[in-house]
Structures are given as C-alpha cells and as structure tokens.
Amino acid sequence: MIRVAELTEEELTRSLAYAGFILVAFELVKSLIVKPIRTLYSDVTFGEGMPFKTYEEDVLFRHKNEFEACLLYLRDFMEAIDSDDLLAIQALRKHRNDLAHDFVNKLHNMEIKSYAPLLEKANKVLFKLSNYRTYIEIGADTEFQNKGIEWEIVKGHEYMIFEEVLNKVRILQEETK
C-alpha cells in the first residue's frame, strides 16, 4: 500500500483536484434536482383540479431524505427521468459520499480513470434534466415558440458549469492513462 507521503506532488495534486471536482459536480447535481422543485412549490397555492398540491404532499412524502424524494418525484410524477437515470445519479452521489467521508484513505489509491463510465452516465442524465427544466421554464413561453430554437440541445446554466467541471475531470483521467 502506498502511503500519502510517498505520492508525488503531481499524484497528490491530481487526486485533490479530482475530489474537488466531484464535490463541485455533486453540488451542481443537487441544484439541478432539488432547487427547481422547491422553487416550483415556493410561495404558490395551486388551484383546485391542478395536479400539484404542496411540496410536502407531492415530493417529501416519497422519501425521508429530500434529495431522494426529489429524484422519485422526477421519475414517478414528472416523468423527467427513468429508473436508469435515477441509478446513475445515485451512483454519482455514492461516489461523492465515499470521497467526502473517506478521502484520507482513498487519497493514496485514487483510480480516477475507472470512474469515467460513471461520470458519463451522470452527464447524460444531467443534460436530460437541464434540457427538460430549461424547456419547462422558457420553452413554454409563447415568446420563444416558433423561433427556430433547437430545444433538444438547449442547456441550462448549472449544466454548463457541470460540463466544464466534467471536462476538467476528463483531462485528469487522460493524464492517468
């Protein structure tokens, strides 16, 4: 087992950068999942006959953890993601938690390139969510309809930041090959 003191400066820097990117990426994931749903329900009273009730009734009852509840809401109620998408996000969350809570023990043996498939799956889901959210927020406005906008490629600002972080992680992955 390699001890942290035996890591080169480059190896240590790469591991620290990777962990930082994953932490930032997951915060962006949370902002794409929890924040928009909270915003939809904040300071709003839905009229009778609407499919929406309250944040507590529609979202929070699905799971004791708010993040989990929001994922289930996106899958089951909004149908914005499917079960595979949910699993990809959960895998990224688990990876983030493993790094955040056991980083010292993982620092000396960071297999950055082995996480490429996980990050690519998460990337696809986050683009899907970002695209969905952007269309819901902007595309439904009649001002933007019939303007020749290719809605299937539109990205929200959180996703654009996530994409930049992911590009930096890809560089780190390439450097470890």
CNS distance restraints for C-alpha pairs under 8 A (distance, minus, plus):
assign (resid   2 and name CA) (resid   6 and name CA) 6.29 0.50 0.50
assign (resid   2 and name CA) (resid   7 and name CA) 7.40 0.50 0.50
assign (resid   2 and name CA) (resid 108 and name CA) 6.02 0.50 0.50
assign (resid   2 and name CA) (resid 109 and name CA) 7.43 0.50 0.50
assign (resid   3 and name CA) (resid   7 and name CA) 6.99 0.50 0.50
assign (resid   3 and name CA) (resid 108 and name CA) 5.99 0.50 0.50
assign (resid   4 and name CA) (resid  12 and name CA) 7.86 0.50 0.50
assign (resid   4 and name CA) (resid 107 and name CA) 6.85 0.50 0.50
assign (resid   4 and name CA) (resid 108 and name CA) 5.16 0.50 0.50
assign (resid   7 and name CA) (resid  11 and name CA) 5.84 0.50 0.50
assign (resid   7 and name CA) (resid  12 and name CA) 5.98 0.50 0.50
assign (resid   7 and name CA) (resid 108 and name CA) 6.87 0.50 0.50
assign (resid   8 and name CA) (resid  12 and name CA) 6.18 0.50 0.50
assign (resid   9 and name CA) (resid  13 and name CA) 5.98 0.50 0.50
assign (resid  10 and name CA) (resid  14 and name CA) 6.02 0.50 0.50
assign (resid  11 and name CA) (resid  15 and name CA) 6.20 0.50 0.50
assign (resid  12 and name CA) (resid  16 and name CA) 6.12 0.50 0.50
assign (resid  12 and name CA) (resid 107 and name CA) 7.54 0.50 0.50
assign (resid  12 and name CA) (resid 108 and name CA) 7.88 0.50 0.50
assign (resid  13 and name CA) (resid  17 and name CA) 5.97 0.50 0.50
assign (resid  14 and name CA) (resid  18 and name CA) 6.02 0.50 0.50
assign (resid  14 and name CA) (resid 172 and name CA) 6.62 0.50 0.50
assign (resid  15 and name CA) (resid  19 and name CA) 6.19 0.50 0.50
assign (resid  15 and name CA) (resid 107 and name CA) 6.34 0.50 0.50
assign (resid  15 and name CA) (resid 110 and name CA) 6.25 0.50 0.50
assign (resid  15 and name CA) (resid 112 and name CA) 7.77 0.50 0.50
assign (resid  16 and name CA) (resid  20 and name CA) 6.17 0.50 0.50
assign (resid  16 and name CA) (resid 107 and name CA) 7.75 0.50 0.50
assign (resid  17 and name CA) (resid  21 and name CA) 6.13 0.50 0.50
assign (resid  18 and name CA) (resid  22 and name CA) 6.24 0.50 0.50
assign (resid  18 and name CA) (resid 112 and name CA) 7.35 0.50 0.50
assign (resid  18 and name CA) (resid 169 and name CA) 6.29 0.50 0.50
assign (resid  18 and name CA) (resid 172 and name CA) 7.14 0.50 0.50
assign (resid  19 and name CA) (resid  23 and name CA) 6.24 0.50 0.50
assign (resid  19 and name CA) (resid  99 and name CA) 6.59 0.50 0.50
assign (resid  19 and name CA) (resid 100 and name CA) 7.84 0.50 0.50
assign (resid  20 and name CA) (resid  24 and name CA) 6.22 0.50 0.50
assign (resid  21 and name CA) (resid  25 and name CA) 5.92 0.50 0.50
assign (resid  21 and name CA) (resid 165 and name CA) 6.10 0.50 0.50
assign (resid  21 and name CA) (resid 166 and name CA) 7.71 0.50 0.50
assign (resid  21 and name CA) (resid 168 and name CA) 7.82 0.50 0.50
assign (resid  21 and name CA) (resid 169 and name CA) 6.84 0.50 0.50
assign (resid  22 and name CA) (resid  26 and name CA) 6.13 0.50 0.50
assign (resid  22 and name CA) (resid  96 and name CA) 6.13 0.50 0.50
assign (resid  23 and name CA) (resid  27 and name CA) 6.41 0.50 0.50
assign (resid  23 and name CA) (resid  96 and name CA) 6.18 0.50 0.50
assign (resid  23 and name CA) (resid 100 and name CA) 7.56 0.50 0.50
assign (resid  24 and name CA) (resid  28 and name CA) 6.36 0.50 0.50
assign (resid  24 and name CA) (resid 165 and name CA) 7.76 0.50 0.50
assign (resid  25 and name CA) (resid  29 and name CA) 6.25 0.50 0.50
assign (resid  25 and name CA) (resid 162 and name CA) 5.75 0.50 0.50
assign (resid  25 and name CA) (resid 165 and name CA) 6.66 0.50 0.50
assign (resid  25 and name CA) (resid 166 and name CA) 7.68 0.50 0.50
assign (resid  26 and name CA) (resid  30 and name CA) 6.23 0.50 0.50
assign (resid  26 and name CA) (resid  92 and name CA) 7.43 0.50 0.50
assign (resid  26 and name CA) (resid  93 and name CA) 6.82 0.50 0.50
assign (resid  26 and name CA) (resid  96 and name CA) 6.87 0.50 0.50
assign (resid  27 and name CA) (resid  31 and name CA) 6.28 0.50 0.50
assign (resid  28 and name CA) (resid  32 and name CA) 6.28 0.50 0.50
assign (resid  28 and name CA) (resid 158 and name CA) 6.11 0.50 0.50
assign (resid  28 and name CA) (resid 159 and name CA) 7.53 0.50 0.50
assign (resid  28 and name CA) (resid 161 and name CA) 7.79 0.50 0.50
assign (resid  28 and name CA) (resid 162 and name CA) 6.38 0.50 0.50
assign (resid  29 and name CA) (resid  33 and name CA) 6.26 0.50 0.50
assign (resid  29 and name CA) (resid 126 and name CA) 7.11 0.50 0.50
assign (resid  29 and name CA) (resid 162 and name CA) 7.98 0.50 0.50
assign (resid  30 and name CA) (resid  34 and name CA) 5.60 0.50 0.50
assign (resid  30 and name CA) (resid  35 and name CA) 7.16 0.50 0.50
assign (resid  30 and name CA) (resid  67 and name CA) 7.37 0.50 0.50
assign (resid  31 and name CA) (resid  35 and name CA) 5.10 0.50 0.50
assign (resid  31 and name CA) (resid  36 and name CA) 7.36 0.50 0.50
assign (resid  31 and name CA) (resid 158 and name CA) 7.33 0.50 0.50
assign (resid  32 and name CA) (resid  36 and name CA) 6.58 0.50 0.50
assign (resid  32 and name CA) (resid 126 and name CA) 7.57 0.50 0.50
assign (resid  32 and name CA) (resid 129 and name CA) 7.11 0.50 0.50
assign (resid  32 and name CA) (resid 130 and name CA) 6.81 0.50 0.50
assign (resid  32 and name CA) (resid 158 and name CA) 6.74 0.50 0.50
assign (resid  32 and name CA) (resid 159 and name CA) 7.79 0.50 0.50
assign (resid  33 and name CA) (resid  37 and name CA) 6.96 0.50 0.50
assign (resid  33 and name CA) (resid  67 and name CA) 7.51 0.50 0.50
assign (resid  33 and name CA) (resid  70 and name CA) 6.55 0.50 0.50
assign (resid  33 and name CA) (resid  71 and name CA) 7.02 0.50 0.50
assign (resid  33 and name CA) (resid 129 and name CA) 7.86 0.50 0.50
assign (resid  34 and name CA) (resid  38 and name CA) 6.21 0.50 0.50
assign (resid  34 and name CA) (resid  66 and name CA) 7.62 0.50 0.50
assign (resid  34 and name CA) (resid  67 and name CA) 6.28 0.50 0.50
assign (resid  34 and name CA) (resid  70 and name CA) 5.98 0.50 0.50
assign (resid  35 and name CA) (resid  39 and name CA) 6.05 0.50 0.50
assign (resid  36 and name CA) (resid  40 and name CA) 6.12 0.50 0.50
assign (resid  36 and name CA) (resid 133 and name CA) 7.89 0.50 0.50
assign (resid  37 and name CA) (resid  41 and name CA) 6.61 0.50 0.50
assign (resid  37 and name CA) (resid  70 and name CA) 7.26 0.50 0.50
assign (resid  38 and name CA) (resid  42 and name CA) 5.96 0.50 0.50
assign (resid  38 and name CA) (resid  55 and name CA) 7.12 0.50 0.50
assign (resid  40 and name CA) (resid  44 and name CA) 7.66 0.50 0.50
assign (resid  41 and name CA) (resid  45 and name CA) 7.92 0.50 0.50
assign (resid  41 and name CA) (resid  54 and name CA) 6.55 0.50 0.50
assign (resid  41 and name CA) (resid  55 and name CA) 5.75 0.50 0.50
assign (resid  45 and name CA) (resid  53 and name CA) 7.82 0.50 0.50
assign (resid  45 and name CA) (resid  54 and name CA) 7.83 0.50 0.50
assign (resid  46 and name CA) (resid  50 and name CA) 6.41 0.50 0.50
assign (resid  46 and name CA) (resid  52 and name CA) 6.37 0.50 0.50
assign (resid  46 and name CA) (resid  53 and name CA) 6.23 0.50 0.50
assign (resid  46 and name CA) (resid  54 and name CA) 7.94 0.50 0.50
assign (resid  52 and name CA) (resid  58 and name CA) 6.86 0.50 0.50
assign (resid  53 and name CA) (resid  57 and name CA) 6.36 0.50 0.50
assign (resid  53 and name CA) (resid  58 and name CA) 6.30 0.50 0.50
assign (resid  54 and name CA) (resid  58 and name CA) 5.84 0.50 0.50
assign (resid  54 and name CA) (resid  59 and name CA) 7.87 0.50 0.50
assign (resid  55 and name CA) (resid  59 and name CA) 5.30 0.50 0.50
assign (resid  55 and name CA) (resid  60 and name CA) 6.41 0.50 0.50
assign (resid  56 and name CA) (resid  60 and name CA) 4.68 0.50 0.50
assign (resid  56 and name CA) (resid  61 and name CA) 6.07 0.50 0.50
assign (resid  57 and name CA) (resid  61 and name CA) 5.83 0.50 0.50
assign (resid  58 and name CA) (resid  62 and name CA) 7.73 0.50 0.50
assign (resid  58 and name CA) (resid  73 and name CA) 7.42 0.50 0.50
assign (resid  59 and name CA) (resid  69 and name CA) 5.73 0.50 0.50
assign (resid  59 and name CA) (resid  70 and name CA) 6.09 0.50 0.50
assign (resid  59 and name CA) (resid  72 and name CA) 7.94 0.50 0.50
assign (resid  59 and name CA) (resid  73 and name CA) 5.74 0.50 0.50
assign (resid  60 and name CA) (resid  64 and name CA) 6.82 0.50 0.50
assign (resid  60 and name CA) (resid  65 and name CA) 7.81 0.50 0.50
assign (resid  60 and name CA) (resid  66 and name CA) 6.25 0.50 0.50
assign (resid  60 and name CA) (resid  69 and name CA) 5.51 0.50 0.50
assign (resid  60 and name CA) (resid  70 and name CA) 7.46 0.50 0.50
assign (resid  61 and name CA) (resid  69 and name CA) 7.21 0.50 0.50
assign (resid  62 and name CA) (resid  68 and name CA) 7.91 0.50 0.50
assign (resid  62 and name CA) (resid  69 and name CA) 4.98 0.50 0.50
assign (resid  62 and name CA) (resid  72 and name CA) 6.70 0.50 0.50
assign (resid  62 and name CA) (resid  73 and name CA) 7.31 0.50 0.50
assign (resid  63 and name CA) (resid  68 and name CA) 6.05 0.50 0.50
assign (resid  63 and name CA) (resid  69 and name CA) 4.63 0.50 0.50
assign (resid  64 and name CA) (resid  68 and name CA) 7.71 0.50 0.50
assign (resid  64 and name CA) (resid  69 and name CA) 7.03 0.50 0.50
assign (resid  65 and name CA) (resid  69 and name CA) 6.09 0.50 0.50
assign (resid  66 and name CA) (resid  70 and name CA) 6.11 0.50 0.50
assign (resid  67 and name CA) (resid  71 and name CA) 6.33 0.50 0.50
assign (resid  68 and name CA) (resid  72 and name CA) 6.27 0.50 0.50
assign (resid  69 and name CA) (resid  73 and name CA) 6.09 0.50 0.50
assign (resid  70 and name CA) (resid  74 and name CA) 6.13 0.50 0.50
assign (resid  71 and name CA) (resid  75 and name CA) 6.23 0.50 0.50
assign (resid  71 and name CA) (resid  86 and name CA) 6.58 0.50 0.50
assign (resid  72 and name CA) (resid  76 and name CA) 5.71 0.50 0.50
assign (resid  72 and name CA) (resid  77 and name CA) 7.67 0.50 0.50
assign (resid  72 and name CA) (resid  86 and name CA) 7.94 0.50 0.50
assign (resid  73 and name CA) (resid  77 and name CA) 5.08 0.50 0.50
assign (resid  73 and name CA) (resid  78 and name CA) 6.39 0.50 0.50
assign (resid  74 and name CA) (resid  78 and name CA) 4.91 0.50 0.50
assign (resid  74 and name CA) (resid  79 and name CA) 5.70 0.50 0.50
assign (resid  74 and name CA) (resid  80 and name CA) 5.38 0.50 0.50
assign (resid  74 and name CA) (resid  81 and name CA) 6.04 0.50 0.50
assign (resid  75 and name CA) (resid  79 and name CA) 4.67 0.50 0.50
assign (resid  75 and name CA) (resid  80 and name CA) 5.84 0.50 0.50
assign (resid  75 and name CA) (resid  81 and name CA) 4.86 0.50 0.50
assign (resid  75 and name CA) (resid  82 and name CA) 5.46 0.50 0.50
assign (resid  75 and name CA) (resid  83 and name CA) 6.98 0.50 0.50
assign (resid  75 and name CA) (resid  86 and name CA) 7.46 0.50 0.50
assign (resid  80 and name CA) (resid 128 and name CA) 7.91 0.50 0.50
assign (resid  80 and name CA) (resid 129 and name CA) 6.80 0.50 0.50
assign (resid  80 and name CA) (resid 132 and name CA) 6.96 0.50 0.50
assign (resid  81 and name CA) (resid  85 and name CA) 5.72 0.50 0.50
assign (resid  81 and name CA) (resid  86 and name CA) 6.83 0.50 0.50
assign (resid  81 and name CA) (resid 125 and name CA) 7.53 0.50 0.50
assign (resid  81 and name CA) (resid 128 and name CA) 7.76 0.50 0.50
assign (resid  81 and name CA) (resid 129 and name CA) 7.37 0.50 0.50
assign (resid  82 and name CA) (resid  86 and name CA) 6.33 0.50 0.50
assign (resid  83 and name CA) (resid  87 and name CA) 6.22 0.50 0.50
assign (resid  84 and name CA) (resid  88 and name CA) 6.25 0.50 0.50
assign (resid  85 and name CA) (resid  89 and name CA) 6.37 0.50 0.50
assign (resid  85 and name CA) (resid 121 and name CA) 7.90 0.50 0.50
assign (resid  85 and name CA) (resid 122 and name CA) 7.66 0.50 0.50
assign (resid  85 and name CA) (resid 125 and name CA) 5.65 0.50 0.50
assign (resid  86 and name CA) (resid  90 and name CA) 6.16 0.50 0.50
assign (resid  87 and name CA) (resid  91 and name CA) 6.05 0.50 0.50
assign (resid  88 and name CA) (resid  92 and name CA) 6.38 0.50 0.50
assign (resid  88 and name CA) (resid 118 and name CA) 7.02 0.50 0.50
assign (resid  88 and name CA) (resid 121 and name CA) 5.96 0.50 0.50
assign (resid  88 and name CA) (resid 122 and name CA) 5.44 0.50 0.50
assign (resid  88 and name CA) (resid 125 and name CA) 7.44 0.50 0.50
assign (resid  89 and name CA) (resid  93 and name CA) 6.17 0.50 0.50
assign (resid  89 and name CA) (resid 122 and name CA) 5.75 0.50 0.50
assign (resid  89 and name CA) (resid 125 and name CA) 7.47 0.50 0.50
assign (resid  90 and name CA) (resid  94 and name CA) 6.10 0.50 0.50
assign (resid  91 and name CA) (resid  95 and name CA) 6.17 0.50 0.50
assign (resid  91 and name CA) (resid 118 and name CA) 7.11 0.50 0.50
assign (resid  92 and name CA) (resid  96 and name CA) 6.10 0.50 0.50
assign (resid  92 and name CA) (resid 118 and name CA) 6.76 0.50 0.50
assign (resid  92 and name CA) (resid 119 and name CA) 7.13 0.50 0.50
assign (resid  92 and name CA) (resid 122 and name CA) 6.75 0.50 0.50
assign (resid  93 and name CA) (resid  97 and name CA) 6.09 0.50 0.50
assign (resid  94 and name CA) (resid  98 and name CA) 6.01 0.50 0.50
assign (resid  95 and name CA) (resid  99 and name CA) 6.23 0.50 0.50
assign (resid  96 and name CA) (resid 100 and name CA) 6.00 0.50 0.50
assign (resid  97 and name CA) (resid 101 and name CA) 5.83 0.50 0.50
assign (resid  98 and name CA) (resid 102 and name CA) 5.65 0.50 0.50
assign (resid  98 and name CA) (resid 103 and name CA) 7.19 0.50 0.50
assign (resid  99 and name CA) (resid 103 and name CA) 4.73 0.50 0.50
assign (resid  99 and name CA) (resid 106 and name CA) 7.17 0.50 0.50
assign (resid 102 and name CA) (resid 106 and name CA) 6.41 0.50 0.50
assign (resid 103 and name CA) (resid 107 and name CA) 5.71 0.50 0.50
assign (resid 104 and name CA) (resid 108 and name CA) 7.80 0.50 0.50
assign (resid 106 and name CA) (resid 110 and name CA) 5.92 0.50 0.50
assign (resid 111 and name CA) (resid 115 and name CA) 7.38 0.50 0.50
assign (resid 112 and name CA) (resid 116 and name CA) 7.52 0.50 0.50
assign (resid 112 and name CA) (resid 172 and name CA) 7.35 0.50 0.50
assign (resid 112 and name CA) (resid 173 and name CA) 5.66 0.50 0.50
assign (resid 112 and name CA) (resid 176 and name CA) 7.21 0.50 0.50
assign (resid 113 and name CA) (resid 172 and name CA) 7.98 0.50 0.50
assign (resid 113 and name CA) (resid 173 and name CA) 4.64 0.50 0.50
assign (resid 113 and name CA) (resid 174 and name CA) 7.37 0.50 0.50
assign (resid 113 and name CA) (resid 176 and name CA) 6.65 0.50 0.50
assign (resid 113 and name CA) (resid 177 and name CA) 7.28 0.50 0.50
assign (resid 115 and name CA) (resid 119 and name CA) 6.27 0.50 0.50
assign (resid 116 and name CA) (resid 120 and name CA) 6.12 0.50 0.50
assign (resid 116 and name CA) (resid 170 and name CA) 7.66 0.50 0.50
assign (resid 116 and name CA) (resid 173 and name CA) 7.47 0.50 0.50
assign (resid 117 and name CA) (resid 121 and name CA) 6.21 0.50 0.50
assign (resid 118 and name CA) (resid 122 and name CA) 6.27 0.50 0.50
assign (resid 119 and name CA) (resid 123 and name CA) 5.96 0.50 0.50
assign (resid 119 and name CA) (resid 166 and name CA) 7.68 0.50 0.50
assign (resid 120 and name CA) (resid 124 and name CA) 6.38 0.50 0.50
assign (resid 121 and name CA) (resid 125 and name CA) 6.49 0.50 0.50
assign (resid 122 and name CA) (resid 126 and name CA) 6.06 0.50 0.50
assign (resid 123 and name CA) (resid 127 and name CA) 6.11 0.50 0.50
assign (resid 123 and name CA) (resid 163 and name CA) 7.62 0.50 0.50
assign (resid 123 and name CA) (resid 166 and name CA) 8.00 0.50 0.50
assign (resid 124 and name CA) (resid 128 and name CA) 6.20 0.50 0.50
assign (resid 125 and name CA) (resid 129 and name CA) 6.22 0.50 0.50
assign (resid 126 and name CA) (resid 130 and name CA) 5.93 0.50 0.50
assign (resid 126 and name CA) (resid 159 and name CA) 6.72 0.50 0.50
assign (resid 127 and name CA) (resid 131 and name CA) 5.88 0.50 0.50
assign (resid 127 and name CA) (resid 155 and name CA) 6.85 0.50 0.50
assign (resid 127 and name CA) (resid 159 and name CA) 6.39 0.50 0.50
assign (resid 128 and name CA) (resid 132 and name CA) 6.05 0.50 0.50
assign (resid 129 and name CA) (resid 133 and name CA) 5.98 0.50 0.50
assign (resid 130 and name CA) (resid 134 and name CA) 6.00 0.50 0.50
assign (resid 130 and name CA) (resid 155 and name CA) 5.75 0.50 0.50
assign (resid 130 and name CA) (resid 156 and name CA) 5.26 0.50 0.50
assign (resid 130 and name CA) (resid 158 and name CA) 7.57 0.50 0.50
assign (resid 130 and name CA) (resid 159 and name CA) 6.06 0.50 0.50
assign (resid 131 and name CA) (resid 135 and name CA) 6.15 0.50 0.50
assign (resid 131 and name CA) (resid 151 and name CA) 7.46 0.50 0.50
assign (resid 131 and name CA) (resid 152 and name CA) 6.94 0.50 0.50
assign (resid 131 and name CA) (resid 153 and name CA) 7.07 0.50 0.50
assign (resid 131 and name CA) (resid 154 and name CA) 5.59 0.50 0.50
assign (resid 131 and name CA) (resid 155 and name CA) 5.28 0.50 0.50
assign (resid 131 and name CA) (resid 156 and name CA) 6.58 0.50 0.50
assign (resid 132 and name CA) (resid 136 and name CA) 6.19 0.50 0.50
assign (resid 133 and name CA) (resid 137 and name CA) 6.07 0.50 0.50
assign (resid 133 and name CA) (resid 156 and name CA) 7.60 0.50 0.50
assign (resid 134 and name CA) (resid 138 and name CA) 5.76 0.50 0.50
assign (resid 134 and name CA) (resid 139 and name CA) 6.94 0.50 0.50
assign (resid 134 and name CA) (resid 154 and name CA) 7.20 0.50 0.50
assign (resid 134 and name CA) (resid 155 and name CA) 6.85 0.50 0.50
assign (resid 134 and name CA) (resid 156 and name CA) 5.75 0.50 0.50
assign (resid 135 and name CA) (resid 139 and name CA) 4.23 0.50 0.50
assign (resid 135 and name CA) (resid 140 and name CA) 6.55 0.50 0.50
assign (resid 135 and name CA) (resid 151 and name CA) 6.80 0.50 0.50
assign (resid 135 and name CA) (resid 154 and name CA) 7.88 0.50 0.50
assign (resid 136 and name CA) (resid 140 and name CA) 5.80 0.50 0.50
assign (resid 137 and name CA) (resid 141 and name CA) 7.70 0.50 0.50
assign (resid 138 and name CA) (resid 144 and name CA) 7.07 0.50 0.50
assign (resid 139 and name CA) (resid 144 and name CA) 5.94 0.50 0.50
assign (resid 139 and name CA) (resid 145 and name CA) 6.51 0.50 0.50
assign (resid 139 and name CA) (resid 151 and name CA) 7.62 0.50 0.50
assign (resid 140 and name CA) (resid 144 and name CA) 7.51 0.50 0.50
assign (resid 140 and name CA) (resid 145 and name CA) 7.31 0.50 0.50
assign (resid 141 and name CA) (resid 145 and name CA) 6.79 0.50 0.50
assign (resid 144 and name CA) (resid 149 and name CA) 7.76 0.50 0.50
assign (resid 145 and name CA) (resid 149 and name CA) 7.81 0.50 0.50
assign (resid 150 and name CA) (resid 154 and name CA) 6.79 0.50 0.50
assign (resid 155 and name CA) (resid 159 and name CA) 6.30 0.50 0.50
assign (resid 155 and name CA) (resid 160 and name CA) 6.62 0.50 0.50
assign (resid 156 and name CA) (resid 160 and name CA) 6.42 0.50 0.50
assign (resid 157 and name CA) (resid 161 and name CA) 6.41 0.50 0.50
assign (resid 158 and name CA) (resid 162 and name CA) 6.19 0.50 0.50
assign (resid 159 and name CA) (resid 163 and name CA) 5.91 0.50 0.50
assign (resid 160 and name CA) (resid 164 and name CA) 6.39 0.50 0.50
assign (resid 161 and name CA) (resid 165 and name CA) 6.36 0.50 0.50
assign (resid 162 and name CA) (resid 166 and name CA) 6.06 0.50 0.50
assign (resid 163 and name CA) (resid 167 and name CA) 6.16 0.50 0.50
assign (resid 164 and name CA) (resid 168 and name CA) 6.46 0.50 0.50
assign (resid 165 and name CA) (resid 169 and name CA) 6.37 0.50 0.50
assign (resid 166 and name CA) (resid 170 and name CA) 6.14 0.50 0.50
assign (resid 167 and name CA) (resid 171 and name CA) 6.43 0.50 0.50
assign (resid 168 and name CA) (resid 172 and name CA) 6.48 0.50 0.50
assign (resid 169 and name CA) (resid 173 and name CA) 6.15 0.50 0.50
assign (resid 170 and name CA) (resid 174 and name CA) 6.14 0.50 0.50
assign (resid 171 and name CA) (resid 175 and name CA) 6.24 0.50 0.50
assign (resid 172 and name CA) (resid 176 and name CA) 6.53 0.50 0.50
assign (resid 173 and name CA) (resid 177 and name CA) 6.84 0.50 0.50
